[in-house]
Structure formats: structure tokens, C-alpha cells
Amino acid sequence: MSAVTAVRHLPETAVEEPEAAEREVLLRVDNVSLSFGGVKAITDISFDIRKGEIRAIIGPNGAGKTSMLNVINGFYHPQEGTITWRGQVRRKMRPYEAASQGIARTFQNVALFKGMTTLDNIMSGRTLKMHRNFFWQVLHYGPARNEEIEHRKKVEDIIDFLEIQAIRKTPVGKLPYGLQKRVELGRALAMEPDLLLLDEPMAGMNLEEKEDMSRFILDVNQEFGTTIALIEHDMGVVMDLSDRVVVLDYGRKIADGVPAEVQANQDVIDAYLGVAH
């Protein structure tokens, strides 16, 4: 039984819908390999992420999932293969450049400014959207003041959307873990990304917190139209939320398809899900 209340289910005989198959490919991974010294983290992996979908990346610990996200957002540069973003092959793009082109990221371990408030942490996600130079920002006058008002309104809308109004002025270091993860999601949303990368967004959460986060992820996808790629170990969450799932094991791809196909794949059962599933 799913650990999270079902949000949407595909029937057991589900196959990929024609309209889903025709969606624009937003990002393509082609034959990517990544090594650290003599250790191969990723070996010859290919898959795509289509506009408007929720794409899950799953696999046991050490499968190369986070390394794959790090390649997509430019933190790592693969020794072989290519990443194509919006039809353009990217070569050695840095995280800052990836962010400026519409790729946002949350992390497995919460990466917030613990001494800053919820509002200020989410506001930091608007940095790349601010166009006034440092001189105007220091003066906090005229164009810079007007720009900050505009960005603050967008941040307040995100706070309302994530239902965290009560903690908007609270330093995030004082918040429980589940709310910190929600603030981190808010900061990523403040970047208005086209592709949102979520690295274990529900790790360490209790059942209620997982249900809330599942709802917010689905709403971000459906209401904002944001394409999402997520790493998650909770199979109830993966099967309920995802349009398609790619499975990694020891740095190699062993399956790729809609949730029902992946769940029934014997290689996936042997490597990850186990007989009990």
C-alpha cells in the first residue's frame, strides 16, 4: 500500500499516451558517462525529459542519481556524451548559467541560509531576475526600490501558494525539517524555472509532510506548467506522481517507461523493488 495518499494512478496496463509521446523534448541526455578517477558514477546513460511532465529518476543508493542531476545542472561535466537543452547542445555549462537558462534545483540535504527568514531565503531565489546594478541596490532608491517591490510580490505569492504565511518572518534554522524542505522548494520556484530538479524532496519526512509535499509538487506541475525531474526513494510517491520513470543501477540505466511498466520490469524488481513489491 502506498505510503502517500494516491494523487493520480495509471492503470496496470497503462502505456504511454500518444499526446505524451508527442510532447516537446525539453532536455536530452545522450550516452553520458562520468568518472571520478577510476570510479565510474554514470556509464553510457541516455534518456529525455519532455515539457510538462514529471520525470522520476530512481534506483538504489549509489546508483548515480544525484550525479545525474549534477550533470544536468552543470555542477559536473561528463567525460563522454552530451546534454541538449532546448535543442542546443550544452558544453561545460556552469550551474549559474544553467539557472539563468531556466533550470532550478533543490538538494538532498537542505541548503538554506539558516540565519535568514523564510521570506529572505525565498527572495534570494529572485537574484537572477534582478536587473538593477549594485549602485542602485545599495541606494535602495528609485528603480531598485520599484524592482524589489515587484519581486517581493512574487515571493509573497509563492509563500501563499506553499501555505507558509505563518513562518514568513521566522529564521529557517528554527523551523522543523519538513518546513525547511518546503522553504527550499519556494526558493527554487522563485527562479520561475522551466525545469525543476528535486533531489529527494521527501527524505526524512513523516507521512503528513509527504502528503503535503506531494500535493505541492503536483500543483507546481499542473498549475505553473513546470517540468519536474525528481529523485525519490518512496515508491508510493514515484508511482503516484510520475508520468515516466528511468531506473539506474550501479551507474547504468536498466529501465525506462511509464510507472506500471517499470514496476513490472524484472530487472527493476531484482535490483531495487524486491519481491515483496
Buried (B, 14 or more C-beta within 10 A) or exposed (E): EBEBEEBEEBEEEEEEEEEBEEBEEBBBBBEBBBBEEEEBBBBBBBBBBBBBBBBBBBBBEEBBBBBBBBBBBBBBBBEEBBBBBBEEEBEEBEBEEBBEBBBBBBBBEBEBEEEBBBBBBBBBBBEBBBEBEEEBBEEEEEEBBEBBEEBBEBBBEBBEBBEBEEBBEBBBEEBEEBBBBBBBBBBBBBBBBBBBBBBBBBBBBEEEBBBBBBBBBBBBBEEBEBBBBBBBBBBBBBBBBBBBBBBBBBBBBBBBBBBBBBBBBEEBBEBBBEEEE
